[in-house]
Amino acid sequence: MFVVFEGGEGCGKSTQARLLADELVKRGISCLLTREPGGTPLAEGIRDIFKRVATHGDEPTPLAELHLVMAARAQHVQRIIEPALGAGRTVVCDRFLDSSYVYQGVRGKIAKSIIDAAAGPVLSGLVPTLTLVLDLPDGLSGERLSARRGTESKVSALAAADRLDAMAPAMHAIIARGFLELARTKAPYPNGAIPLRLVIDARGSPDDVFARVLAAVDGIPS
């Protein structure tokens, strides 16, 4: 089983992915928790390039951003995800291809056909068993991001350089709606398969949200 968490910044994806992985392990299920961009040392290095603008201020263009993400994804899929699935393990991933459709597609204005052309050889037909789209109203996501930035600034001054968290509120709202639109329109993957996307209400405590997540995962036919 391959479960992916998607959604805008501050919706709680990483927390819910970790809670699900912990629950599956408690049930005796071999589980791998991973993330994108990232998952391998090389891909994590690409994540640093993608997430943070270097001191010279040369922010990647949307097309450069797309190819950075796809390079990280190629390494991640071939080195981590496919071997784990082949060994019968469940993989829980924080972000996958839908994030490219939204961040480089909706935000970066790159056509889906171009993203699919880049992603097709990378995925080689791989499609998540379930994609959970965490939906949080704009105001609440902004509050969570403000709280997160405040906490991170006490830990490391570098955290303030995260350009995605620092996007304007209007762009955060556009991104969140982009994920919902993929679910509503049943957008296909490059191979034509339509992944199962379920929208999860991300309001409430982490435990409240996790109850909804677990119900969705348990509802997948085995």
N, C-alpha and C positions, 0 to 999 in steps of 0.2 A: 504494500500500500504506500502511495506517495501523496502526502498531504501538504498543501501549500497555503500559507497565510499571506493575504494581500490587504492593502488599504493605504490610506494617506498617513503622513507623519503624525505621530501622537495618538494613533488609534489603539495601541496596545498589542500589536502583532507579536513582538518579541516575547512579551510576557505570556501571551496565550500559547505560542509555540512551545515555550519551555514547560508550561503547565501540562500541555498535552503529552509531550515526550516523557515527562516524569510519571504521568498517570499510566501510560502504556508500559513503561518499565515495571511499575508496581504490579501490573497485570501479567507480568512474565513475558512480555512481547519485546523482542530485540528491536531497538529503535535507535536511529541516528538523527540527531538534531543538528541542523546546519543552516546556512544563511547565504543570501546573495545581495550584492556581489561579495564573494568570499568563499569560505569552505576549504580552501587549500592555502598553503603559504603564498604561492604565486598569486592566487585570486584575491587573497587578503591584501597583498601589496597593491593590486589594481584598485581595490576598494578605497584605499587611502588616496590614490590619485583622483578617483571619481568623486569621493565625498568632500574633499578639501581642496580649496584653491591654494596653490603654493604661494610663497611670499612674493613671487614676481607677478602674481595677479592674472596669470594667463588661464582664464576659465575655459574648460573644454567646450567646443561647439557641440550642438546636439548630435551631429554625425560622429564626431570624435568620441563623444560620450557613449553613443550606441556601440561602437566597435570596441571600446574599452570593456563595456559590460559583457558583450558577446565573447570576448577573449577570456574573461573571468569565468563566464558560464561554460565555455567549452572545456576548460580545465576542471571545473567543478563537476560537470556531468560525467566526463570520462573517468576521472580519478576517484570520485566520491559517490555520486548518486547511483550511477548504473551498477558499479560493483556491489553496493549495499543492497539494491533491489534484487540483483542477481543471486545474492546469498540468502534471499528470503527475509531481509530486514525491512521494517517500516521506516520510511524517511519522512521527517517533518522539516519543512524548509520555510524560512522567513524570507519571502519574496521569490518570484520566478519570472516567467516570460510576461505575465500581465503587467508587471512593473515597467518593462520596456515599452509595452503598448501605451502606457500612460505617461511615464516620465519623458521618454524620448519621442513618443508619438504625439500625445495630446500637448504636453508642455513644450516639447522641442519642435513640434509641427513636422515630424517625419512621417511619411505615408506608411500605413500598415504593410503595404506590399514590399516596401524596402526593408522594414523590420523582419518580415517573414522570410525574405530572401537571405538575410543574414542569419536568422535563427534556424532555418531548415536544416542545414548541415550540422549545426551544433547539437540539435535535439535528436536527430535521426529517428523521428517518430515518437519520442518520449512525450507523454501527456500525463499530468497529475491525475491521480484517482479522484481527488477532491480539492477544490480551491475554495477556501473560506475567506470571504471579503468582509472585513470588519468595517462597519459603518458607524461613524460618530458625527453628530452635528457639528457644524463649523465652530461655534462658540466653545464647545467643550474641548475640541481638539486644540484650539488656541490656548486654552487654560493649561492643558497638559503639557504642551510644548514650552510654555513659559515656566512652568514648574520644573520641567526637565532641564532647561537651560540654566535655571537658578541653581539646581543641585550640581550640575556638571561644572559650573564655573567655580565652585568651591573645590572641586577635585583637580581640575586642569584648565589652565587658560586656553589651551589648544582647542578645547571643546567648542568655544565660541566661533571657531572658523568653519563649522559645519554649515555649508551653504544651503543644504536642503532644508534643514530646520529653520534657517533664517529667511526663507522665502516669504513674500508678502502674503497676508491672510487670504487675499482674493485668489492667489495661485494655489494655496493649500485647498481651497474650496473646489477649484477646477479639477485638481488631481483627485480628490475624494469622489467627485461626481464621475470622473473618468472610469474608475474601478466599477462603480455601479452600472455605468453604461455598458461595459463589457459583459457584465452578468445579464443585464436586461436584453441585450441584443444577441446573446449566445455567440459571441465572437469566436471564430474557429482558430485553431492553431495552424502553423504552416502546412501540416499534412492533411488539413481539412477536418480533423477531429474536433468536436466541440467539447471542451472540458466541463465537468460538472462544477458549477460555481454556485455556492450558497451564500447569501448575504446574512451576516450575523450582526444583530444590534449590539454595539460596543458600549452602550451606556451602562452605568452602574459600577459596582466593585469588580475587581478582577475575578472573584469567585462567581459573581452573578453572570459575567460574560462567559466564564469557562463552563458553566452549566449548559449554556446554549451551544458552545463549541462541542462539548462532549456528546450532547444529544444528536448533533449533526453527524459527527464521526460514527457514533454507534448506529446511526440509521443507514449507513452504507451497507448494501448487501455483501456478505462475505463470500 
